């Protein structure tokens, strides 16, 4: 048998043999940069950042406009809180009786007071709901009595006075409450008392009207004495000051 035809070779012009074009598995492949999928998230991330930026900017602009409007209203109208004054307080009855075996104690009180409310504003009108009054001791907040005040409207530069406002109670006290109250009744300079009034108010300014807001009026530094006989005793209210605070209710808590 004869061998096949010899393999053909090519000769370069310079006399050398050329390299074969056969595949060499050991040869290094050219480097190719891997495909990165994160490049597809850049437009979405930029969109979110842009939305956040414009949202924050709009909120800041609105807050600035509200502050400017509030400043303008304050300069034009000069709003002030309403003021309350406790003109007088008479104690007709303040009795603490205890049974012989000291098993129970009973408190009976009857107060008569005069209150006034003043609106110092020229362009504001206050509309008050009925007031709930309560009288307690300043030291231990022992309940002395409660009462009510009718609803009323306080127009601009107006003063409203209520006479004959009654605060009374007839209740049984426990031993701890009696122990806190009895030393105050024996004080020579008078019983330190405090009156708290709770209500809701609506403020009207020209054509604008607010929602109802809770307020508490606290009149402190009252010195009362136990009446002797049938004549009522007059409490010392010369140093009393009434403070008006907002009462904001969030769910179950009131601030």
C-alpha positions as a Markdown table, in Angstrom:
| # | Residue | x | y | z |
|---|---|---|---|---|
| 1 | Unk | 0.0 | 0.0 | 0.0 |
| 2 | Unk | 1.2 | 3.3 | -0.8 |
| 3 | Unk | 1.1 | 6.2 | 1.6 |
| 4 | Unk | -1.1 | 9.2 | 1.0 |
| 5 | Unk | 0.0 | 12.3 | -0.6 |
| 6 | Unk | 2.3 | 14.3 | 1.5 |
| 7 | Unk | 0.9 | 17.2 | 3.5 |
| 8 | Unk | 1.1 | 20.4 | 1.7 |
| 9 | Unk | 3.3 | 23.1 | 3.2 |
| 10 | Unk | 3.6 | 26.7 | 2.4 |
| 11 | Unk | 6.7 | 28.5 | 2.3 |
| 12 | Unk | 7.0 | 32.2 | 3.1 |
| 13 | Unk | 8.7 | 34.5 | 0.7 |
| 14 | Unk | 11.6 | 34.9 | 3.2 |
| 15 | Unk | 12.1 | 31.1 | 3.2 |
| 16 | Unk | 10.5 | 30.3 | 6.6 |
| 17 | Unk | 7.4 | 28.1 | 7.2 |
| 18 | Unk | 4.2 | 29.8 | 8.4 |
| 19 | Unk | 2.4 | 28.9 | 11.6 |
| 20 | Unk | -0.6 | 26.6 | 11.4 |
| 21 | Unk | -4.1 | 28.0 | 12.0 |
| 22 | Unk | -5.2 | 25.0 | 14.2 |
| 23 | Unk | -7.0 | 25.7 | 17.5 |
| 24 | Unk | -4.8 | 25.6 | 20.6 |
| 25 | Unk | -6.7 | 25.0 | 23.8 |
| 26 | Unk | -3.8 | 26.2 | 25.9 |
| 27 | Unk | -3.7 | 29.6 | 24.4 |
| 28 | Unk | -5.1 | 32.6 | 26.5 |
| 29 | Unk | -8.4 | 34.1 | 25.4 |
| 30 | Unk | -8.7 | 37.9 | 25.1 |
| 31 | Unk | -10.1 | 39.5 | 28.3 |
| 32 | Unk | -13.8 | 40.5 | 28.0 |
| 33 | Unk | -15.4 | 42.8 | 30.7 |
| 34 | Unk | -18.2 | 41.0 | 32.5 |
| 35 | Unk | -21.8 | 42.3 | 32.0 |
| 36 | Unk | -22.8 | 44.3 | 35.0 |
| 37 | Unk | -26.6 | 44.4 | 35.6 |
| 38 | Unk | -26.3 | 47.2 | 38.1 |
| 39 | Unk | -26.2 | 49.7 | 35.3 |
| 40 | Unk | -29.9 | 49.1 | 34.7 |
| 41 | Unk | -30.8 | 50.4 | 38.3 |
| 42 | Unk | -29.2 | 53.8 | 37.9 |
| 43 | Unk | -32.1 | 55.5 | 36.1 |
| 44 | Unk | -34.6 | 54.2 | 38.8 |
| 45 | Unk | -32.3 | 55.3 | 41.6 |
| 46 | Unk | -31.9 | 58.7 | 40.1 |
| 47 | Unk | -35.7 | 59.0 | 39.7 |
| 48 | Unk | -36.3 | 58.3 | 43.4 |
| 49 | Unk | -33.6 | 60.7 | 44.5 |
| 50 | Unk | -35.1 | 63.4 | 42.2 |
| 51 | Unk | -38.6 | 62.8 | 43.7 |
| 52 | Unk | -37.3 | 63.0 | 47.3 |
| 53 | Unk | -35.5 | 66.2 | 46.5 |
| 54 | Unk | -38.5 | 67.9 | 45.0 |
| 55 | Unk | -40.8 | 66.7 | 47.8 |
| 56 | Unk | -38.5 | 68.1 | 50.5 |
| 57 | Unk | -38.1 | 71.3 | 48.6 |
| 58 | Unk | -41.9 | 71.7 | 48.2 |
| 59 | Unk | -42.5 | 71.0 | 51.9 |
| 60 | Unk | -39.9 | 73.6 | 52.9 |
| 61 | Unk | -41.4 | 76.2 | 50.5 |
| 62 | Unk | -44.9 | 75.6 | 52.0 |
| 63 | Unk | -43.5 | 75.9 | 55.5 |
| 64 | Unk | -41.9 | 79.1 | 54.6 |
| 65 | Unk | -45.1 | 80.5 | 53.1 |
| 66 | Unk | -47.1 | 79.5 | 56.2 |
| 67 | Unk | -44.5 | 81.2 | 58.4 |
| 68 | Unk | -44.7 | 84.3 | 56.3 |
| 69 | Unk | -48.5 | 84.4 | 56.4 |
| 70 | Unk | -48.5 | 83.8 | 60.2 |
| 71 | Unk | -46.0 | 86.7 | 60.6 |
| 72 | Unk | -48.2 | 89.0 | 58.5 |
| 73 | Unk | -51.3 | 88.1 | 60.5 |
| 74 | Unk | -49.5 | 88.6 | 63.8 |
| 75 | Unk | -48.2 | 92.1 | 62.7 |
| 76 | Unk | -51.7 | 93.1 | 61.5 |
| 77 | Unk | -53.9 | 91.7 | 64.3 |
| 78 | Unk | -51.5 | 91.3 | 67.3 |
| 79 | Unk | -53.5 | 88.4 | 68.8 |
| 80 | Unk | -53.5 | 88.0 | 72.6 |
| 81 | Unk | -54.8 | 85.3 | 74.9 |
| 82 | Unk | -58.0 | 85.9 | 76.8 |
| 83 | Unk | -57.6 | 86.8 | 80.4 |
| 84 | Unk | -59.6 | 85.6 | 83.4 |
| 85 | Unk | -59.8 | 87.1 | 86.9 |
| 86 | Unk | -61.2 | 85.7 | 90.1 |
| 87 | Unk | -62.8 | 88.8 | 91.7 |
| 88 | Unk | -64.1 | 87.2 | 95.0 |
| 89 | Unk | -64.7 | 83.9 | 96.7 |
| 90 | Unk | -66.9 | 83.4 | 99.7 |
| 91 | Unk | -66.9 | 80.2 | 101.7 |
| 92 | Unk | -70.4 | 79.4 | 103.1 |
| 93 | Unk | -69.7 | 75.9 | 104.2 |
| 94 | Unk | -66.5 | 73.8 | 104.6 |
| 95 | Unk | -67.2 | 70.9 | 107.0 |
| 96 | Unk | -65.2 | 67.7 | 107.5 |
| 97 | Unk | -67.0 | 65.3 | 109.8 |
| 98 | Unk | -65.7 | 62.0 | 111.0 |
| 99 | Unk | -67.6 | 59.2 | 112.7 |
| 100 | Unk | -66.8 | 58.1 | 116.3 |
| 101 | Unk | -65.0 | 55.0 | 115.2 |
| 102 | Unk | -63.1 | 56.9 | 112.4 |
| 103 | Unk | -64.3 | 54.5 | 109.9 |
| 104 | Unk | -65.6 | 57.1 | 107.5 |
| 105 | Unk | -65.4 | 60.9 | 106.9 |
| 106 | Unk | -67.7 | 63.2 | 105.1 |
| 107 | Unk | -66.9 | 66.5 | 103.3 |
| 108 | Unk | -69.5 | 69.1 | 102.7 |
| 109 | Unk | -68.7 | 72.4 | 101.0 |
| 110 | Unk | -70.4 | 75.4 | 99.5 |
| 111 | Unk | -68.5 | 78.2 | 97.7 |
| 112 | Unk | -69.7 | 81.3 | 95.9 |
| 113 | Unk | -67.4 | 83.1 | 93.6 |
| 114 | Unk | -67.3 | 85.9 | 91.1 |
| 115 | Unk | -65.4 | 85.5 | 87.8 |
| 116 | Unk | -64.7 | 87.8 | 84.9 |
| 117 | Unk | -63.4 | 87.1 | 81.4 |
| 118 | Unk | -61.8 | 89.8 | 79.2 |
| 119 | Unk | -61.0 | 89.8 | 75.5 |
| 120 | Unk | -58.1 | 92.2 | 74.8 |
| 121 | Unk | -58.1 | 91.8 | 71.0 |
| 122 | Unk | -59.6 | 94.2 | 68.5 |
| 123 | Unk | -60.3 | 91.8 | 65.7 |
| 124 | Unk | -60.8 | 88.4 | 67.5 |
| 125 | Unk | -64.0 | 86.9 | 68.9 |
| 126 | Unk | -63.9 | 84.0 | 71.4 |
| 127 | Unk | -66.9 | 81.6 | 71.6 |
| 128 | Unk | -66.7 | 79.4 | 74.7 |
| 129 | Unk | -68.5 | 76.1 | 75.4 |
| 130 | Unk | -69.8 | 75.5 | 78.9 |
| 131 | Unk | -67.1 | 75.5 | 81.6 |
| 132 | Unk | -66.5 | 72.7 | 84.1 |
| 133 | Unk | -65.1 | 74.1 | 87.4 |
| 134 | Unk | -63.3 | 72.2 | 90.1 |
| 135 | Unk | -61.8 | 73.4 | 93.3 |
| 136 | Unk | -58.9 | 71.5 | 94.9 |
| 137 | Unk | -56.2 | 72.1 | 97.5 |
| 138 | Unk | -53.0 | 73.5 | 96.1 |
| 139 | Unk | -50.7 | 71.2 | 98.2 |
| 140 | Unk | -52.2 | 67.7 | 97.7 |
| 141 | Unk | -55.0 | 68.3 | 95.0 |
| 142 | Unk | -57.7 | 67.1 | 97.4 |
| 143 | Unk | -61.1 | 67.6 | 95.7 |
| 144 | Unk | -63.1 | 70.3 | 97.4 |
| 145 | Unk | -66.0 | 70.8 | 95.0 |
| 146 | Unk | -67.2 | 71.4 | 91.4 |
| 147 | Unk | -69.5 | 73.6 | 89.5 |
| 148 | Unk | -70.4 | 74.9 | 86.0 |
| 149 | Unk | -70.3 | 78.0 | 84.0 |
| 150 | Unk | -72.6 | 78.7 | 81.0 |
| 151 | Unk | -71.4 | 79.1 | 77.4 |
| 152 | Unk | -70.9 | 82.6 | 76.3 |
| 153 | Unk | -69.4 | 84.8 | 73.5 |
| 154 | Unk | -66.6 | 87.2 | 74.2 |
| 155 | Unk | -66.5 | 89.9 | 71.5 |
| 156 | Unk | -63.5 | 92.1 | 70.8 |
| 157 | Unk | -62.6 | 94.5 | 73.6 |
| 158 | Unk | -65.3 | 93.0 | 75.8 |
| 159 | Unk | -65.4 | 91.9 | 79.4 |
| 160 | Unk | -67.9 | 89.4 | 80.8 |
| 161 | Unk | -68.6 | 89.0 | 84.5 |
| 162 | Unk | -70.3 | 86.1 | 86.3 |
| 163 | Unk | -71.6 | 86.5 | 89.8 |
| 164 | Unk | -72.9 | 83.9 | 92.1 |
| 165 | Unk | -71.0 | 80.9 | 90.6 |
| 166 | Unk | -71.6 | 78.0 | 92.9 |
| 167 | Unk | -69.0 | 75.3 | 93.7 |
| 168 | Unk | -70.2 | 72.6 | 96.1 |
| 169 | Unk | -69.8 | 68.9 | 97.0 |
| 170 | Unk | -71.1 | 66.4 | 99.5 |
| 171 | Unk | -68.9 | 63.3 | 99.4 |
| 172 | Unk | -67.3 | 60.6 | 101.5 |
| 173 | Unk | -63.5 | 60.6 | 101.8 |
| 174 | Unk | -61.1 | 57.8 | 102.4 |
| 175 | Unk | -58.5 | 57.8 | 105.2 |
| 176 | Unk | -55.6 | 59.0 | 103.0 |
| 177 | Unk | -57.5 | 62.0 | 101.7 |
| 178 | Unk | -58.6 | 63.0 | 105.2 |
| 179 | Unk | -55.0 | 62.8 | 106.4 |
| 180 | Unk | -54.0 | 65.2 | 103.6 |
| 181 | Unk | -56.9 | 67.6 | 104.1 |
| 182 | Unk | -57.0 | 67.9 | 107.9 |
| 183 | Unk | -53.6 | 69.7 | 108.3 |
| 184 | Unk | -54.7 | 72.3 | 105.7 |
| 185 | Unk | -57.9 | 73.0 | 107.6 |
| 186 | Unk | -55.9 | 73.8 | 110.8 |
| 187 | Unk | -53.6 | 76.3 | 109.1 |
| 188 | Unk | -54.0 | 79.8 | 110.6 |
| 189 | Unk | -53.1 | 81.7 | 107.4 |
| 190 | Unk | -55.8 | 79.9 | 105.4 |
| 191 | Unk | -56.3 | 76.8 | 103.2 |
| 192 | Unk | -54.3 | 77.0 | 99.9 |
| 193 | Unk | -56.9 | 76.5 | 97.2 |
| 194 | Unk | -56.8 | 76.3 | 93.4 |
| 195 | Unk | -59.7 | 76.5 | 90.9 |
| 196 | Unk | -59.5 | 74.9 | 87.5 |
| 197 | Unk | -61.8 | 75.6 | 84.6 |
| 198 | Unk | -61.9 | 73.4 | 81.5 |
| 199 | Unk | -63.7 | 74.2 | 78.3 |
| 200 | Unk | -63.4 | 74.5 | 74.5 |
| 201 | Unk | -63.1 | 77.7 | 72.5 |
| 202 | Unk | -63.5 | 78.8 | 68.9 |
| 203 | Unk | -61.6 | 81.8 | 67.6 |
| 204 | Unk | -63.1 | 84.0 | 64.9 |
| 205 | Unk | -61.1 | 86.6 | 63.0 |
| 206 | Unk | -63.0 | 88.6 | 60.4 |
| 207 | Unk | -64.1 | 85.9 | 57.9 |
| 208 | Unk | -61.9 | 83.1 | 59.3 |
| 209 | Unk | -63.0 | 80.7 | 62.0 |
| 210 | Unk | -60.9 | 78.1 | 63.8 |
| 211 | Unk | -61.8 | 74.7 | 65.1 |
| 212 | Unk | -62.6 | 74.1 | 68.7 |
| 213 | Unk | -59.6 | 74.0 | 70.9 |
| 214 | Unk | -59.5 | 72.8 | 74.5 |
| 215 | Unk | -58.2 | 75.3 | 77.2 |
| 216 | Unk | -57.7 | 75.1 | 80.9 |
| 217 | Unk | -57.9 | 78.2 | 83.1 |
| 218 | Unk | -56.1 | 77.8 | 86.5 |
| 219 | Unk | -56.5 | 80.3 | 89.3 |
| 220 | Unk | -54.0 | 79.7 | 92.1 |
| 221 | Unk | -52.7 | 81.3 | 95.3 |
| 222 | Unk | -56.1 | 81.5 | 97.0 |
| 223 | Unk | -56.2 | 81.5 | 100.8 |
| 224 | Unk | -59.6 | 80.4 | 102.3 |
| 225 | Unk | -60.6 | 80.0 | 105.9 |
| 226 | Unk | -63.2 | 77.8 | 107.5 |
| 227 | Unk | -66.3 | 79.9 | 108.3 |
| 228 | Unk | -67.4 | 80.3 | 111.9 |
| 229 | Unk | -71.1 | 80.3 | 112.6 |
| 230 | Unk | -73.6 | 81.2 | 109.9 |
| 231 | Unk | -71.6 | 84.0 | 108.4 |
| 232 | Unk | -69.5 | 83.1 | 105.3 |
| 233 | Unk | -65.8 | 83.7 | 105.3 |
| 234 | Unk | -64.1 | 85.7 | 102.5 |
| 235 | Unk | -61.1 | 84.1 | 100.9 |
| 236 | Unk | -58.0 | 86.2 | 100.1 |
| 237 | Unk | -57.7 | 86.4 | 96.3 |
| 238 | Unk | -55.5 | 89.5 | 96.1 |
| 239 | Unk | -52.5 | 87.4 | 95.0 |
| 240 | Unk | -54.5 | 85.1 | 92.8 |
| 241 | Unk | -53.5 | 84.9 | 89.1 |
| 242 | Unk | -55.4 | 83.0 | 86.4 |
| 243 | Unk | -53.4 | 81.3 | 83.7 |
| 244 | Unk | -54.8 | 80.1 | 80.4 |
| 245 | Unk | -53.2 | 77.0 | 78.8 |
| 246 | Unk | -54.1 | 75.0 | 75.7 |
| 247 | Unk | -55.3 | 71.4 | 76.3 |
| 248 | Unk | -54.4 | 69.2 | 73.3 |
| 249 | Unk | -55.8 | 65.7 | 73.4 |
| 250 | Unk | -54.0 | 62.9 | 71.5 |
| 251 | Unk | -55.9 | 59.6 | 71.6 |
| 252 | Unk | -56.1 | 58.9 | 75.4 |
| 253 | Unk | -53.7 | 61.6 | 76.7 |
| 254 | Unk | -54.3 | 65.2 | 77.2 |
| 255 | Unk | -51.4 | 67.7 | 77.2 |
